[in-house]
Amino acid sequence: MDVIADEIATVRSFNRFYTGVIGVLGEGLLKTPYSLTEARVIFELAQRDTTEVLELRRGLDLDPGYLSRMLARFESDGIVARERSAADARRQVVRLTPHGREVFAMLDDRSVGEIRAMLERLPGEDRRRLVAAMKTVRSVLGEEARSREAKSSPVTLRPLRPGDLGWVVQRNGALYAEEVGWDRTYEALVAKIVAGYGEAHDPACENAWIAEVDGEPVGSVFCMKKDETVAQLRLLHVEPHARGLGIGAALVRECLSFAEKAGYAEIMLWTTALQRPAHRIYRATGFELELEEEPVERFGDVIHGQYWRKKFQTS
C-alpha cells in the first residue's frame, strides 16, 4: 500500500472511530430524538435571534429539500417559527421558539456533560495531548479561518513546563528539515543545547519562554550565559501558522529585557544568512551584524554563519 492510500485509510478509520466516541451512530444524538444534522441546525439557530433559511442552508451545506422538510417537522413540533423577512419578502427567516430554546439548552447541557465525562476519565497529560491534537486537526484543515482567529487572539509568553524541552527539540528539528533541508545533525545540536540548559542552567542569569496562542505552543526562545558579561539568544523559532503575528519580536524583546535586568553588558546570537525574517527582528530590536563567517558544510548544507550583537546601556 502506498503512502497516500495508507493516509486515506488512516483518516477514514479515525472518522469511524471518533463518530463512535461522540455517540452519533445510535438512533439519536446524546440520547435525544434528534440526529446529528438536526442538532447542528438547532445549535446554529440558537446563535442569533433570526436566521435566513438560505444563509442556514449555505452555512451548513444542506440539501434545500432536506432542510425544508426538517424545518417543517421542527415547526410542527413547536421548535421553530418561520416567516417572511421584513427586509426582503422573497426570503424566509426562521427562529427558535421558547420551546426551541429549551431543546437547545437540553442538547447543549448533554453535550457538555458527555464531553466532561469523557475528559474526566483521562489523566491530565492525556487530556492536554487530546486537546492539542484536536487543535492541530482544526489548524491543518481550516488554516485560513484559524489564521483569522489567531490574529484576534492574544499571544502569551510563559516559562517552561515539563515536556517543553522535548517539544523545542522536536519542532526545531522538524521545521528546519522541512523548510531548509537540514539533516539530523542540526536536531542533534539543538538537543545538546537544550540538554545543557535543562541540566545546569542558573535561573539568575538564564531563562527560556514558550509563546502560546489559545493555549497552543507556537514558538520559543532561550537566553543563555555566554560568559560573565555576555548573554546569548538561542533557538528562536515561531510555528509557520503563527508567523506574522509579532510573536518572534515579542520573544526577542522578552529575552533582551531579561538579559539586561540580569546584569549582562551585551547579548549576542549566531544565525545564518537564510534566516532573513529573523534578521529584520534583530535589527528592529537593536542588534547589529558583527561578523559573517566563510561558507562551511554543516547540517547537510552549505552554511553562511553570522554573529549579531547588541550592547546594553550602562548607567
Secondary structure, 3 states (H helix, E strand, C coil): CCHHHHHHHHHHHHHHHHHHHCCCCCCCHHHCCCCHHHHHHHHHHCCCCCEEHHHHHHHHCCCHHHHHHHHHHHHHCCCEEEEECCCCCCCEEEEECHHHHHHHHHHHHHHHHHHHHHHHCCCHHHHHHHHHHHHHHHHHHCHHHHHHHHHHCCEEEEECCCCHHHHHHHHHHHHHHHHHCCCHHHHHHHHHHHHHHHHHCCCCCCEEEEEEECCEEEEEEEEEECCCCEEEEEEEEECHHHCCCCHHHHHHHHHHHHHHHCCCCEEEEEEECCCHHHHHHHHHCCCEEEEECCCEEECCEEECEEEEEEECCCC
